[in-house]
Amino acid sequence: MNRALWLTLFFAACGPEQVEHPVQVTPVVEEPKQVDTNTTPLTGFPCDVREVLQANCASCHAGPTYVTHFDSRDDLLELGRGTHQLGVEVALRLRPDAPFPMPPVGSQQQPTLAERQLIDGWVQAGMPGGACGALTDTQ
């Protein structure tokens, strides 16, 4: 075999020496997430919930008239007479087929079906906080 051909084949098979160049990786630094310190937690009632409770419950339960006093969301988060939170009991008693419905049958002010569903949905959602404050005594 011709020496020139042999050298050509040799160098073609081996190829030039490979020099690896390290890849420069720039680390990604995440900016710390900004925490909005101006936001206060919503601890009151959602305004639509407060409106229903104010119209249908506050005249008796936000004042000193009844044993079961409630005027804030915190009151409804507390345990009632049984193993349920008071808010759960309120939602159950707002049903027209409840054994002891609230407001009592014959009361002038009765919540509409939509208002009853609003309170029931709010309770089922875990009674999340809202921007509106406590109920006020209307007597």
C-alpha positions in Angstrom: 0.0 0.0 0.0 1.2 3.4 -0.8 2.6 5.2 2.2 0.8 8.5 1.4 -2.5 6.6 1.1 -1.9 4.8 4.3 -1.2 8.0 6.2 -4.3 9.6 4.7 -6.4 6.7 5.8 -4.8 6.7 9.2 -5.4 10.3 9.9 -9.0 10.2 8.4 -9.8 7.3 10.7 -8.3 8.8 13.8 -9.3 12.3 12.9 -7.7 15.4 14.5 -7.4 15.4 18.2 -10.7 16.5 19.7 -10.4 19.3 22.3 -13.4 19.7 24.4 -14.2 23.2 25.4 -16.2 23.4 28.6 -19.6 24.9 28.2 -20.1 28.0 30.2 -23.3 27.6 32.2 -24.6 30.7 33.8 -26.7 29.8 36.9 -30.2 31.1 36.9 -30.8 33.1 40.1 -34.5 33.5 40.8 -35.6 36.8 42.3 -37.2 36.4 45.6 -41.0 36.6 45.4 -42.4 39.9 46.6 -44.7 39.5 49.5 -47.3 42.2 49.7 -47.2 43.2 53.3 -50.0 45.7 52.8 -52.6 43.0 52.4 -54.5 42.1 55.5 -56.2 38.7 55.8 -59.9 38.8 55.1 -61.5 37.9 58.4 -64.9 39.3 58.0 -67.9 38.1 56.1 -68.0 38.1 52.3 -70.3 41.0 51.6 -73.1 39.0 50.0 -73.1 36.6 52.9 -73.2 39.4 55.4 -76.1 41.1 53.6 -78.2 37.9 53.9 -77.3 37.3 57.5 -77.9 40.9 58.4 -81.3 40.9 56.7 -82.5 37.6 58.1 -80.6 36.8 61.3 -79.1 40.0 62.9 -82.3 41.3 64.5 -82.3 38.4 66.9 -78.8 36.9 66.9 -76.6 40.0 66.8 -78.3 41.5 69.8 -78.6 40.2 73.3 -82.1 38.6 72.8 -81.1 35.0 72.1 -78.8 32.5 73.7 -77.2 31.7 70.4 -75.5 35.0 69.8 -73.4 35.5 66.6 -72.4 38.6 64.8 -69.0 37.7 63.3 -67.5 35.1 61.1 -65.4 33.9 64.0 -68.6 33.2 66.0 -69.8 30.9 63.1 -66.4 29.1 63.0 -66.8 28.1 66.6 -68.4 24.8 67.6 -72.1 25.1 68.2 -74.2 22.9 70.5 -73.2 19.7 68.7 -70.1 18.6 66.9 -70.7 21.1 64.0 -69.4 24.6 63.7 -72.2 27.1 64.4 -72.1 28.2 60.8 -73.0 24.6 59.7 -75.9 24.6 62.2 -77.1 27.9 60.8 -77.0 26.6 57.2 -78.9 23.5 58.3 -81.5 25.5 60.2 -82.0 27.8 57.2 -83.4 24.9 55.2 -87.2 25.1 55.0 -87.5 21.4 55.8 -85.4 21.7 59.0 -87.1 20.4 62.2 -86.6 23.9 63.8 -86.1 26.2 60.8 -84.7 29.7 61.2 -86.1 32.2 60.9 -89.0 30.5 62.6 -92.1 29.9 60.4 -94.3 32.9 60.7 -91.5 35.4 60.9 -92.0 38.4 58.6 -88.5 38.1 57.2 -87.8 34.9 55.4 -84.7 34.3 53.2 -85.3 33.5 49.5 -84.1 30.2 48.0 -81.2 32.0 46.4 -80.2 33.5 49.8 -80.4 30.1 51.5 -78.3 28.6 48.7 -75.7 31.4 49.1 -75.3 30.7 52.8 -75.2 26.9 52.2 -72.5 27.3 49.5 -70.5 29.6 51.7 -70.6 27.1 54.6 -69.7 24.2 52.2 -66.7 26.2 51.0 -65.4 26.3 54.6 -66.8 29.8 55.4 -64.0 31.8 53.8 -63.3 35.3 55.0 -64.4 38.4 53.3 -64.0 42.2 53.4 -67.3 43.0 55.2 -67.5 43.4 59.0 -69.7 42.0 61.7 -73.5 42.1 61.9 -75.2 44.9 63.7 -78.1 44.7 66.1 -81.1 46.1 64.3 -83.4 46.3 67.3 
